[in-house]
Amino acid sequence: MSHGYDKDRYLARIKRIEGQARGVHRMVSEDAYCIDILTQISALTSALESVALGLLEDHLRHCVVNAARAGGEEAEAKIAEANAAISRLVKS
């Protein structure tokens, strides 16, 4: 089943994010300076947001567009699902 996103690209990005998270863990365990840790957390947060927005865009371009073409209840369900995902992202 195709979800409309480049799985390998996202897996590579997530692997880098995992490395960043391990780096933050190491910084805390090594008593790094607070501001340096916060800077890395900010970079980690930005990386996660970038992945989320990319997935959202891919979902809209693929899943929602295909459902809209089909029309009916499927279209309404995909639009509601996308709206809920956007709401969760905005709240975070």
Phi, psi and omega in degrees: 000130179264130180257001175086012177234158180276096185305313182297320179296316179291323177297321178295318179295319180293324177298319176296320179296319176302319178297320177297317180296319177297323178297319177296317178301314180297319180300316180295316181295334179264012178057044178294162180297135185308312183296324177295320177295315179299323177298317179291324177295321177299317178296320178296316178299316179298320179296317178296317179297322179297317177296315181299314181293323177296316178296321178298314179299315178299320179297315180297315183291331184255292187293313183289318179298315179297320178293321179296321177297322179288327178076187175069210184295326179299316179297313180298320180294317181293322178294317178297320179297316178295319179299318179295320179295318178297318178299318178296319180294321181292325181287334185279000000 
